[in-house]
Amino acid sequence: MKFLIFGFSVTAEPDGYVERCAAICENKRPGYEVMKVAIGGLQPDHARHLIEDVVATHHPDAIIMEIATAVYRLRARTDAQIADHTAGMEAVFALCKERGMRCGILDLPLAGIRDDDDWMAEVDESFSKIYNVPFRRVPLDETILRDNVHPNDEGKDYYARLLFGLVDEVNRTEHDFTALAPGRSFGAYPVKDLDISGGTFRQFSRAGFTVPMLELPEGRKIEIALPEPVTVTGMIMLMGPKSGYFQIMVGDAHDRMLCYDRHCYYQRVGGKPLIPRLTDHIAVTQTRELPREELLKGEKDLGPRVGGITHILYERRSG
């Protein structure tokens, strides 16, 4: 049975808890294959757009969602926030129902969360009861963390053992999605599949997330045609030493996106929202403007800006 662990930077770490769980399975459960796709720095409200494509690429028998370590969890408890998280998780469950996959939720700890005000854990635990989806919440133990969220070596071993228990539980648990009625669906167009005149691509790969990336050299305007009118809501784009600002036209409306932050001393992808607009075309220009943000470490690259895009995000609503 093939288990896909989908998560963020904690899951992305090399020789992390996923790899260590896979090693346990080689000895104790040789019929299990445990793999990961992890996109550090992404948030659940962008990652939910990518899951369908990730599943179509890797064909797992089960998916385990590790999404509670994102700073998204630190957002204030509001009805709108809970509704948004619910919509994203219901979209995952709908995909599991459609493809006959099993599902589990791994709730790893994040410092700064109060147990009596953890809206995300409460909502995810409620899904477990409604849909019979295995849910495992790991209590915070700062002695096994090396910062506010990433485990040290002892912590990786501990998380690996907990994951091993969860994959066993997912394997023997039949979910029940009878009551599932998602009102929203989330998709993403990989740029490699779009009509982009004169586009140049390169391969981007990190922690199991391997995709062609459209390159945007400084000053270059790229026109992107979409297959049909959809509500465009954001992008998955390059964040690294040479990234900067995009000027964007979504239909006939202007937008601007900063693709740089204090962690841009290495290359990764990130997700950024756009004001939702219905359109079948967008245009993106990589500006020459140098971001003012200072890096946490290392020297800032002052050379020409070079951007990248992997996906255009969109949403559809039922009814």
TORKOLRO-293234 format. One record per residue (C-alpha): x, y, z; residue in three letters. Coordinates in Angstrom, 2 decimals, padded with zeros to 5 digits. Layout:
BEGIN
<r xx="X" yy="Y" zz="Z" resn="ala"/>
...
***
This chain:
BEGIN
<r xx="000.00" yy="000.00" zz="000.00" resn="met"/>
<r xx="001.37" yy="003.39" zz="-001.01" resn="lys"/>
<r xx="001.04" yy="006.23" zz="001.52" resn="phe"/>
<r xx="001.66" yy="009.82" zz="000.41" resn="leu"/>
<r xx="002.49" yy="012.29" zz="003.20" resn="ile"/>
<r xx="001.60" yy="015.79" zz="002.01" resn="phe"/>
<r xx="003.01" yy="018.61" zz="004.10" resn="gly"/>
<r xx="005.21" yy="021.63" zz="004.48" resn="phe"/>
<r xx="008.71" yy="022.41" zz="005.79" resn="ser"/>
<r xx="008.62" yy="019.94" zz="008.71" resn="val"/>
<r xx="007.78" yy="017.14" zz="006.29" resn="thr"/>
<r xx="010.25" yy="018.47" zz="003.70" resn="ala"/>
<r xx="013.35" yy="018.09" zz="005.90" resn="glu"/>
<r xx="015.93" yy="015.64" zz="004.52" resn="pro"/>
<r xx="016.34" yy="012.50" zz="006.65" resn="asp"/>
<r xx="013.20" yy="013.65" zz="008.41" resn="gly"/>
<r xx="010.40" yy="011.81" zz="010.14" resn="tyr"/>
<r xx="008.91" yy="010.53" zz="006.84" resn="val"/>
<r xx="012.15" yy="008.86" zz="005.75" resn="glu"/>
<r xx="012.60" yy="007.39" zz="009.23" resn="arg"/>
<r xx="009.04" yy="006.05" zz="009.19" resn="cys"/>
<r xx="009.72" yy="004.52" zz="005.77" resn="ala"/>
<r xx="012.75" yy="002.76" zz="007.27" resn="ala"/>
<r xx="010.59" yy="001.35" zz="010.08" resn="ile"/>
<r xx="008.10" yy="000.11" zz="007.49" resn="cys"/>
<r xx="010.83" yy="-001.66" zz="005.49" resn="glu"/>
<r xx="011.43" yy="-003.82" zz="008.56" resn="asn"/>
<r xx="007.96" yy="-004.13" zz="010.10" resn="lys"/>
<r xx="005.55" yy="-003.52" zz="007.19" resn="arg"/>
<r xx="007.32" yy="-004.44" zz="003.93" resn="pro"/>
<r xx="004.03" yy="-004.05" zz="002.07" resn="gly"/>
<r xx="003.93" yy="-000.33" zz="002.88" resn="tyr"/>
<r xx="005.52" yy="002.33" zz="000.68" resn="glu"/>
<r xx="005.78" yy="005.68" zz="002.48" resn="val"/>
<r xx="006.68" yy="008.74" zz="000.42" resn="met"/>
<r xx="006.23" yy="012.49" zz="000.65" resn="lys"/>
<r xx="005.52" yy="015.64" zz="-001.29" resn="val"/>
<r xx="006.33" yy="018.64" zz="000.88" resn="ala"/>
<r xx="006.37" yy="022.32" zz="-000.07" resn="ile"/>
<r xx="008.07" yy="024.39" zz="002.61" resn="gly"/>
<r xx="006.69" yy="027.89" zz="003.09" resn="gly"/>
<r xx="003.36" yy="027.15" zz="001.42" resn="leu"/>
<r xx="000.09" yy="027.59" zz="003.30" resn="gln"/>
<r xx="-002.94" yy="025.26" zz="003.27" resn="pro"/>
<r xx="-005.09" yy="027.74" zz="001.36" resn="asp"/>
<r xx="-002.63" yy="027.56" zz="-001.56" resn="his"/>
<r xx="-001.57" yy="023.92" zz="-001.15" resn="ala"/>
<r xx="-005.15" yy="022.69" zz="-001.51" resn="arg"/>
<r xx="-005.05" yy="023.75" zz="-005.16" resn="his"/>
<r xx="-002.13" yy="021.38" zz="-005.87" resn="leu"/>
<r xx="-003.29" yy="018.17" zz="-004.23" resn="ile"/>
<r xx="-005.29" yy="016.85" zz="-007.18" resn="glu"/>
<r xx="-002.26" yy="017.17" zz="-009.49" resn="asp"/>
<r xx="000.07" yy="015.63" zz="-006.88" resn="val"/>
<r xx="-002.26" yy="012.64" zz="-006.46" resn="val"/>
<r xx="-002.58" yy="012.23" zz="-010.23" resn="ala"/>
<r xx="001.23" yy="012.19" zz="-010.51" resn="thr"/>
<r xx="002.00" yy="009.73" zz="-007.69" resn="his"/>
<r xx="-001.14" yy="007.53" zz="-007.56" resn="his"/>
<r xx="-001.14" yy="006.83" zz="-003.80" resn="pro"/>
<r xx="-003.55" yy="004.43" zz="-002.10" resn="asp"/>
<r xx="-003.77" yy="006.79" zz="000.88" resn="ala"/>
<r xx="-002.92" yy="010.39" zz="001.65" resn="ile"/>
<r xx="-001.96" yy="011.77" zz="005.07" resn="ile"/>
<r xx="-002.25" yy="015.52" zz="005.46" resn="met"/>
<r xx="000.39" yy="017.26" zz="007.60" resn="glu"/>
<r xx="-000.85" yy="020.85" zz="007.50" resn="ile"/>
<r xx="-001.02" yy="022.04" zz="011.12" resn="ala"/>
<r xx="002.61" yy="023.25" zz="011.19" resn="thr"/>
<r xx="001.91" yy="026.19" zz="008.84" resn="ala"/>
<r xx="001.59" yy="029.72" zz="010.22" resn="val"/>
<r xx="-001.93" yy="029.58" zz="008.77" resn="tyr"/>
<r xx="-002.79" yy="027.88" zz="012.07" resn="arg"/>
<r xx="-001.91" yy="031.08" zz="013.93" resn="leu"/>
<r xx="-004.66" yy="033.04" zz="012.21" resn="arg"/>
<r xx="-007.41" yy="034.28" zz="014.50" resn="ala"/>
<r xx="-010.44" yy="032.10" zz="015.09" resn="arg"/>
<r xx="-013.28" yy="033.52" zz="012.98" resn="thr"/>
<r xx="-016.29" yy="031.97" zz="011.27" resn="asp"/>
<r xx="-014.76" yy="032.89" zz="007.90" resn="ala"/>
<r xx="-011.43" yy="031.24" zz="008.77" resn="gln"/>
<r xx="-013.10" yy="028.04" zz="009.92" resn="ile"/>
<r xx="-015.29" yy="028.00" zz="006.80" resn="ala"/>
<r xx="-012.24" yy="028.44" zz="004.58" resn="asp"/>
<r xx="-010.34" yy="025.60" zz="006.27" resn="his"/>
<r xx="-013.43" yy="023.41" zz="006.10" resn="thr"/>
<r xx="-013.72" yy="024.03" zz="002.35" resn="ala"/>
<r xx="-010.09" yy="023.04" zz="001.78" resn="gly"/>
<r xx="-010.33" yy="019.82" zz="003.79" resn="met"/>
<r xx="-013.65" yy="018.87" zz="002.20" resn="glu"/>
<r xx="-012.01" yy="019.24" zz="-001.21" resn="ala"/>
<r xx="-009.33" yy="016.73" zz="-000.12" resn="val"/>
<r xx="-011.98" yy="014.32" zz="001.17" resn="phe"/>
<r xx="-013.91" yy="014.65" zz="-002.10" resn="ala"/>
<r xx="-010.75" yy="013.68" zz="-004.01" resn="leu"/>
<r xx="-010.29" yy="010.66" zz="-001.73" resn="cys"/>
<r xx="-013.90" yy="009.64" zz="-002.30" resn="lys"/>
<r xx="-013.56" yy="010.02" zz="-006.07" resn="glu"/>
<r xx="-010.34" yy="008.00" zz="-006.28" resn="arg"/>
<r xx="-011.09" yy="005.44" zz="-003.58" resn="gly"/>
<r xx="-008.14" yy="006.59" zz="-001.44" resn="met"/>
<r xx="-007.85" yy="006.32" zz="002.30" resn="arg"/>
<r xx="-007.05" yy="009.43" zz="004.30" resn="cys"/>
<r xx="-005.52" yy="010.53" zz="007.59" resn="gly"/>
<r xx="-004.66" yy="013.79" zz="009.37" resn="ile"/>
<r xx="-001.36" yy="014.25" zz="011.22" resn="leu"/>
<r xx="-001.50" yy="017.26" zz="013.57" resn="asp"/>
<r xx="002.09" yy="018.11" zz="014.49" resn="leu"/>
<r xx="002.70" yy="020.84" zz="017.10" resn="pro"/>
<r xx="003.51" yy="024.50" zz="016.57" resn="leu"/>
<r xx="004.70" yy="026.69" zz="019.46" resn="ala"/>
<r xx="002.43" yy="029.59" zz="020.33" resn="gly"/>
<r xx="-000.84" yy="027.64" zz="020.05" resn="ile"/>
<r xx="-003.08" yy="027.49" zz="023.11" resn="arg"/>
<r xx="-004.71" yy="024.12" zz="023.66" resn="asp"/>
<r xx="-007.97" yy="025.82" zz="024.67" resn="asp"/>
<r xx="-008.05" yy="027.96" zz="021.49" resn="asp"/>
<r xx="-006.76" yy="025.70" zz="018.72" resn="asp"/>
<r xx="-009.47" yy="026.13" zz="016.11" resn="trp"/>
<r xx="-007.62" yy="024.07" zz="013.50" resn="met"/>
<r xx="-007.25" yy="020.98" zz="015.68" resn="ala"/>
<r xx="-010.87" yy="021.27" zz="016.78" resn="glu"/>
<r xx="-012.12" yy="021.41" zz="013.20" resn="val"/>
<r xx="-009.88" yy="018.56" zz="012.02" resn="asp"/>
<r xx="-010.90" yy="016.39" zz="014.96" resn="glu"/>
<r xx="-014.54" yy="017.01" zz="014.06" resn="ser"/>
<r xx="-013.84" yy="015.75" zz="010.53" resn="phe"/>
<r xx="-012.41" yy="012.59" zz="012.06" resn="ser"/>
<r xx="-015.69" yy="011.93" zz="013.86" resn="lys"/>
<r xx="-017.95" yy="012.84" zz="010.92" resn="ile"/>
<r xx="-016.08" yy="010.97" zz="008.19" resn="tyr"/>
<r xx="-014.21" yy="008.31" zz="010.21" resn="asn"/>
<r xx="-010.84" yy="009.72" zz="009.12" resn="val"/>
<r xx="-007.94" yy="008.81" zz="011.45" resn="pro"/>
<r xx="-006.67" yy="011.91" zz="013.26" resn="phe"/>
<r xx="-003.53" yy="012.01" zz="015.39" resn="arg"/>
<r xx="-002.72" yy="015.14" zz="017.39" resn="arg"/>
<r xx="000.83" yy="015.32" zz="018.73" resn="val"/>
<r xx="001.24" yy="017.38" zz="021.94" resn="pro"/>
<r xx="003.83" yy="020.15" zz="022.04" resn="leu"/>
<r xx="007.16" yy="019.14" zz="023.59" resn="asp"/>
<r xx="009.70" yy="021.90" zz="023.05" resn="glu"/>
<r xx="012.57" yy="019.68" zz="024.19" resn="thr"/>
<r xx="012.36" yy="017.79" zz="020.89" resn="ile"/>
<r xx="012.16" yy="020.95" zz="018.73" resn="leu"/>
<r xx="015.08" yy="022.99" zz="017.42" resn="arg"/>
<r xx="012.90" yy="026.07" zz="016.83" resn="asp"/>
<r xx="009.19" yy="026.78" zz="017.12" resn="asn"/>
<r xx="008.14" yy="023.88" zz="014.88" resn="val"/>
<r xx="010.99" yy="021.82" zz="013.34" resn="his"/>
<r xx="012.03" yy="018.71" zz="015.31" resn="pro"/>
<r xx="015.56" yy="017.91" zz="016.38" resn="asn"/>
<r xx="017.00" yy="014.43" zz="015.83" resn="asp"/>
<r xx="015.14" yy="012.98" zz="018.80" resn="glu"/>
<r xx="011.95" yy="014.65" zz="017.59" resn="gly"/>
<r xx="012.29" yy="013.17" zz="014.10" resn="lys"/>
<r xx="012.47" yy="009.69" zz="015.58" resn="asp"/>
<r xx="009.46" yy="010.38" zz="017.79" resn="tyr"/>
<r xx="007.39" yy="011.74" zz="014.90" resn="tyr"/>
<r xx="008.43" yy="008.75" zz="012.77" resn="ala"/>
<r xx="007.05" yy="006.32" zz="015.34" resn="arg"/>
<r xx="003.80" yy="008.29" zz="015.56" resn="leu"/>
<r xx="003.48" yy="008.35" zz="011.78" resn="leu"/>
<r xx="004.06" yy="004.59" zz="011.69" resn="phe"/>
<r xx="001.12" yy="004.15" zz="014.04" resn="gly"/>
<r xx="-001.02" yy="006.44" zz="011.92" resn="leu"/>
<r xx="-000.29" yy="004.68" zz="008.62" resn="val"/>
<r xx="-001.29" yy="001.41" zz="010.30" resn="asp"/>
<r xx="-004.54" yy="003.00" zz="011.47" resn="glu"/>
<r xx="-005.25" yy="004.49" zz="008.03" resn="val"/>
<r xx="-004.63" yy="001.09" zz="006.44" resn="asn"/>
<r xx="-007.29" yy="-000.60" zz="008.57" resn="arg"/>
<r xx="-009.87" yy="002.23" zz="008.66" resn="thr"/>
<r xx="-012.74" yy="002.60" zz="006.19" resn="glu"/>
<r xx="-013.80" yy="006.22" zz="005.87" resn="his"/>
<r xx="-017.44" yy="007.24" zz="005.46" resn="asp"/>
<r xx="-017.99" yy="010.21" zz="003.15" resn="phe"/>
<r xx="-021.76" yy="009.70" zz="002.87" resn="thr"/>
<r xx="-022.49" yy="013.14" zz="004.37" resn="ala"/>
<r xx="-019.82" yy="014.93" zz="002.31" resn="leu"/>
<r xx="-021.18" yy="017.82" zz="000.21" resn="ala"/>
<r xx="-018.33" yy="020.24" zz="-000.65" resn="pro"/>
<r xx="-019.41" yy="023.67" zz="-001.86" resn="gly"/>
<r xx="-016.07" yy="024.74" zz="-003.31" resn="arg"/>
<r xx="-013.39" yy="023.12" zz="-005.43" resn="ser"/>
<r xx="-009.80" yy="024.20" zz="-005.94" resn="phe"/>
<r xx="-007.61" yy="023.65" zz="-008.96" resn="gly"/>
<r xx="-004.31" yy="024.70" zz="-010.47" resn="ala"/>
<r xx="-003.09" yy="024.93" zz="-014.04" resn="tyr"/>
<r xx="000.53" yy="023.77" zz="-014.34" resn="pro"/>
<r xx="002.22" yy="026.34" zz="-016.55" resn="val"/>
<r xx="003.72" yy="023.55" zz="-018.68" resn="lys"/>
<r xx="000.18" yy="022.76" zz="-019.90" resn="asp"/>
<r xx="-000.77" yy="026.32" zz="-020.84" resn="leu"/>
<r xx="-000.50" yy="028.33" zz="-024.04" resn="asp"/>
<r xx="002.51" yy="030.57" zz="-023.39" resn="ile"/>
<r xx="004.08" yy="032.10" zz="-026.46" resn="ser"/>
<r xx="007.88" yy="032.14" zz="-026.27" resn="gly"/>
<r xx="008.03" yy="030.80" zz="-022.72" resn="gly"/>
<r xx="011.26" yy="029.30" zz="-021.38" resn="thr"/>
<r xx="011.06" yy="026.49" zz="-018.82" resn="phe"/>
<r xx="013.37" yy="024.78" zz="-016.37" resn="arg"/>
<r xx="012.86" yy="021.98" zz="-013.86" resn="gln"/>
<r xx="012.24" yy="022.83" zz="-010.23" resn="phe"/>
<r xx="012.59" yy="020.08" zz="-007.63" resn="ser"/>
<r xx="012.48" yy="020.13" zz="-003.84" resn="arg"/>
<r xx="011.26" yy="017.53" zz="-001.28" resn="ala"/>
<r xx="009.28" yy="015.49" zz="-003.79" resn="gly"/>
<r xx="007.72" yy="018.49" zz="-005.54" resn="phe"/>
<r xx="009.14" yy="018.33" zz="-009.07" resn="thr"/>
<r xx="007.60" yy="020.49" zz="-011.80" resn="val"/>
<r xx="008.54" yy="022.54" zz="-014.85" resn="pro"/>
<r xx="008.85" yy="026.23" zz="-013.99" resn="met"/>
<r xx="008.25" yy="029.15" zz="-016.37" resn="leu"/>
<r xx="011.19" yy="031.56" zz="-016.14" resn="glu"/>
<r xx="010.63" yy="035.33" zz="-016.17" resn="leu"/>
<r xx="013.82" yy="037.30" zz="-016.77" resn="pro"/>
<r xx="013.94" yy="040.91" zz="-015.67" resn="glu"/>
<r xx="011.80" yy="043.22" zz="-017.82" resn="gly"/>
<r xx="010.11" yy="040.36" zz="-019.70" resn="arg"/>
<r xx="006.32" yy="040.32" zz="-020.12" resn="lys"/>
<r xx="004.74" yy="036.87" zz="-020.47" resn="ile"/>
<r xx="001.21" yy="036.36" zz="-021.82" resn="glu"/>
<r xx="-000.59" yy="033.28" zz="-020.49" resn="ile"/>
<r xx="-003.80" yy="031.94" zz="-022.06" resn="ala"/>
<r xx="-006.03" yy="029.76" zz="-019.87" resn="leu"/>
<r xx="-008.14" yy="026.93" zz="-021.34" resn="pro"/>
<r xx="-011.40" yy="028.53" zz="-020.22" resn="glu"/>
<r xx="-012.66" yy="031.39" zz="-018.05" resn="pro"/>
<r xx="-012.06" yy="030.58" zz="-014.37" resn="val"/>
<r xx="-011.83" yy="032.57" zz="-011.16" resn="thr"/>
<r xx="-008.08" yy="033.09" zz="-010.81" resn="val"/>
<r xx="-007.12" yy="033.36" zz="-007.12" resn="thr"/>
<r xx="-003.31" yy="033.16" zz="-006.98" resn="gly"/>
<r xx="-000.03" yy="031.66" zz="-008.17" resn="met"/>
<r xx="002.69" yy="029.26" zz="-007.11" resn="ile"/>
<r xx="005.89" yy="031.11" zz="-007.87" resn="met"/>
<r xx="009.64" yy="031.08" zz="-007.26" resn="leu"/>
<r xx="011.05" yy="032.66" zz="-004.13" resn="met"/>
<r xx="014.82" yy="032.93" zz="-004.03" resn="gly"/>
<r xx="017.89" yy="035.19" zz="-004.05" resn="pro"/>
<r xx="017.03" yy="036.70" zz="-007.44" resn="lys"/>
<r xx="013.25" yy="036.99" zz="-007.14" resn="ser"/>
<r xx="011.44" yy="040.30" zz="-006.75" resn="gly"/>
<r xx="008.14" yy="041.86" zz="-007.82" resn="tyr"/>
<r xx="005.64" yy="040.80" zz="-010.47" resn="phe"/>
<r xx="003.33" yy="043.22" zz="-012.24" resn="gln"/>
<r xx="000.25" yy="041.21" zz="-013.18" resn="ile"/>
<r xx="-002.76" yy="041.73" zz="-015.41" resn="met"/>
<r xx="-005.64" yy="039.38" zz="-014.54" resn="val"/>
<r xx="-008.07" yy="039.99" zz="-017.38" resn="gly"/>
<r xx="-008.15" yy="043.78" zz="-017.56" resn="asp"/>
<r xx="-007.27" yy="044.43" zz="-013.91" resn="ala"/>
<r xx="-003.82" yy="045.29" zz="-012.52" resn="his"/>
<r xx="-002.21" yy="043.51" zz="-009.58" resn="asp"/>
<r xx="001.23" yy="043.36" zz="-007.95" resn="arg"/>
<r xx="002.97" yy="040.47" zz="-006.19" resn="met"/>
<r xx="006.07" yy="040.39" zz="-003.99" resn="leu"/>
<r xx="007.94" yy="037.11" zz="-004.51" resn="cys"/>
<r xx="010.67" yy="037.75" zz="-001.94" resn="tyr"/>
<r xx="011.06" yy="037.60" zz="001.83" resn="asp"/>
<r xx="013.75" yy="037.32" zz="004.51" resn="arg"/>
<r xx="014.20" yy="033.59" zz="003.77" resn="his"/>
<r xx="015.23" yy="034.14" zz="000.14" resn="cys"/>
<r xx="018.83" yy="033.02" zz="000.63" resn="tyr"/>
<r xx="017.79" yy="029.73" zz="-001.03" resn="tyr"/>
<r xx="015.32" yy="028.75" zz="-003.75" resn="gln"/>
<r xx="011.86" yy="027.43" zz="-002.97" resn="arg"/>
<r xx="008.32" yy="027.98" zz="-004.20" resn="val"/>
<r xx="005.64" yy="029.97" zz="-002.44" resn="gly"/>
<r xx="001.97" yy="030.70" zz="-002.90" resn="gly"/>
<r xx="000.54" yy="034.20" zz="-003.12" resn="lys"/>
<r xx="-003.08" yy="035.29" zz="-003.49" resn="pro"/>
<r xx="-004.55" yy="037.53" zz="-006.16" resn="leu"/>
<r xx="-007.85" yy="039.39" zz="-005.97" resn="ile"/>
<r xx="-010.22" yy="036.74" zz="-007.37" resn="pro"/>
<r xx="-011.25" yy="037.60" zz="-010.92" resn="arg"/>
<r xx="-012.97" yy="035.65" zz="-013.69" resn="leu"/>
<r xx="-010.78" yy="035.54" zz="-016.78" resn="thr"/>
<r xx="-009.21" yy="033.33" zz="-019.44" resn="asp"/>
<r xx="-005.91" yy="035.17" zz="-019.72" resn="his"/>
<r xx="-003.25" yy="036.81" zz="-017.56" resn="ile"/>
<r xx="000.00" yy="038.66" zz="-018.21" resn="ala"/>
<r xx="003.00" yy="038.76" zz="-015.87" resn="val"/>
<r xx="006.04" yy="041.07" zz="-015.99" resn="thr"/>
<r xx="009.16" yy="040.56" zz="-013.87" resn="gln"/>
<r xx="010.07" yy="044.08" zz="-012.76" resn="thr"/>
<r xx="013.59" yy="045.44" zz="-012.22" resn="arg"/>
<r xx="012.75" yy="046.67" zz="-008.73" resn="glu"/>
<r xx="015.03" yy="045.35" zz="-005.95" resn="leu"/>
<r xx="013.08" yy="044.23" zz="-002.84" resn="pro"/>
<r xx="013.82" yy="046.18" zz="000.33" resn="arg"/>
<r xx="013.49" yy="043.17" zz="002.66" resn="glu"/>
<r xx="016.74" yy="042.11" zz="004.37" resn="glu"/>
<r xx="017.77" yy="038.47" zz="004.62" resn="leu"/>
<r xx="017.97" yy="036.54" zz="007.88" resn="leu"/>
<r xx="021.42" yy="035.36" zz="006.86" resn="lys"/>
<r xx="023.86" yy="035.67" zz="003.98" resn="gly"/>
<r xx="024.47" yy="038.54" zz="001.56" resn="glu"/>
<r xx="021.67" yy="039.91" zz="-000.56" resn="lys"/>
<r xx="021.93" yy="039.34" zz="-004.31" resn="asp"/>
<r xx="021.79" yy="042.78" zz="-005.96" resn="leu"/>
<r xx="021.86" yy="041.51" zz="-009.55" resn="gly"/>
<r xx="019.08" yy="041.35" zz="-012.15" resn="pro"/>
<r xx="015.76" yy="039.89" zz="-010.97" resn="arg"/>
<r xx="014.64" yy="036.51" zz="-012.31" resn="val"/>
<r xx="011.22" yy="035.11" zz="-011.44" resn="gly"/>
<r xx="009.44" yy="031.83" zz="-011.98" resn="gly"/>
<r xx="005.89" yy="030.43" zz="-012.02" resn="ile"/>
<r xx="004.81" yy="026.80" zz="-011.69" resn="thr"/>
<r xx="000.99" yy="027.05" zz="-011.35" resn="his"/>
<r xx="-001.95" yy="029.38" zz="-011.80" resn="ile"/>
<r xx="-004.50" yy="028.81" zz="-009.02" resn="leu"/>
<r xx="-008.24" yy="028.96" zz="-009.51" resn="tyr"/>
<r xx="-011.50" yy="028.12" zz="-007.74" resn="glu"/>
<r xx="-014.95" yy="026.93" zz="-008.67" resn="arg"/>
<r xx="-018.06" yy="027.02" zz="-006.48" resn="arg"/>
<r xx="-020.92" yy="024.55" zz="-006.58" resn="ser"/>
<r xx="-024.35" yy="025.74" zz="-007.61" resn="gly"/>
***
